[in-house]
Amino acid sequence: MSYEFADAILICLKRNKRMGIKPSSQTDIAKHFGLSKPYVNQLINGRVANSNNTKKRLEEIKRYVGMDN
């Protein structure tokens, strides 16, 4: 996880906001997955342990925001 990943997520969220679709914020992501907003921020910015669960969550978030691999 790196800043490039965080930047890509941010770009996808901004695109979604311009298009008027969800998710358009980290809050939308947190609500969708039932996670706390600070945890979603930490996930996206790479401040959590690099575990299988983290990788799974990040893949789910990528799919949800519409980020291509």
Beta strands, then each sheet from edge to edge (+ up, - down):
end
